[in-house]
């Protein structure tokens, strides 16, 4: 496997590892900015005249995929370290 392929594979695995965190972060910012977070959790949230509470709640629940994606991201980090260490000295 070439060094370029290892770098692309490492970048892909790290991106897969980060996706659940991005989903939770985006949903949290949208909910916070629109005042949809109540003291008891989510309250009905209307964005663009449509109830988006279900979509945003699903984005928050996507954080549970981190259980699977964290090891995938760690494998990507190990591959990245391996690819950089394997690089010939200039």
C-alpha positions in Angstrom: 0.0 0.0 0.0 1.4 3.3 -1.0 1.9 6.2 1.4 -0.7 8.3 -0.4 -3.3 5.5 0.0 -2.5 5.2 3.6 -2.9 8.9 4.2 -6.3 8.9 2.4 -7.5 5.8 4.3 -6.4 7.4 7.6 -8.2 10.6 6.8 -11.4 8.7 5.9 -11.3 6.7 9.1 -10.7 9.8 11.2 -13.6 11.5 9.4 -15.9 8.5 10.1 -14.8 8.7 13.8 -15.7 12.4 14.0 -19.1 12.3 12.3 -21.3 11.5 15.4 -19.6 14.3 17.3 -20.3 16.7 14.4 -23.9 15.6 14.3 -24.4 16.2 18.1 -22.6 19.6 17.9 -24.6 20.9 15.0 -27.9 19.8 16.6 -26.9 21.3 19.9 -26.1 24.7 18.3 -29.3 24.7 16.3 -31.4 23.8 19.4 -29.6 26.3 21.6 -29.8 29.2 19.1 -33.6 28.7 18.7 -34.4 28.2 22.3 -35.6 24.7 21.9 -33.8 23.3 25.0 -36.0 23.4 28.0 -35.2 22.4 31.6 -36.7 19.0 31.0 -35.0 18.4 27.7 -36.3 19.1 24.2 -39.4 21.2 23.7 -41.2 21.5 20.3 -39.0 23.4 17.9 -40.3 25.1 14.8 -37.7 26.0 12.2 -38.9 27.5 8.9 -42.5 26.9 9.9 -42.0 23.2 10.3 -41.6 21.1 13.5 -38.0 19.9 13.4 -37.9 18.4 16.9 -37.7 14.8 15.6 -34.8 15.5 13.2 -32.9 17.3 15.8 -33.5 14.7 18.4 -32.3 12.0 16.0 -29.2 14.1 15.4 -28.6 14.2 19.2 -29.1 10.4 19.5 -26.6 9.8 16.7 -24.0 10.5 19.4 -24.5 6.9 20.4 -22.8 5.8 17.2 -19.6 7.2 18.8 -19.4 3.8 20.5 -18.6 2.3 17.1 -16.9 5.3 15.5 -14.3 6.1 18.2 -12.4 2.8 17.6 -12.6 3.4 13.9 -11.2 6.9 14.4 -8.4 5.5 16.6 -7.4 3.1 13.9 -7.3 6.0 11.5 -5.0 7.9 13.9 -2.7 4.8 14.2 -2.6 4.6 10.3 -1.8 8.3 10.1 1.1 7.9 12.6 2.3 4.8 10.7 2.2 6.6 7.3 4.0 9.7 8.6 6.7 7.6 10.3 7.1 5.6 7.1 7.7 8.7 5.1 11.3 8.9 3.8 13.4 11.7 5.2 13.8 14.7 2.9 
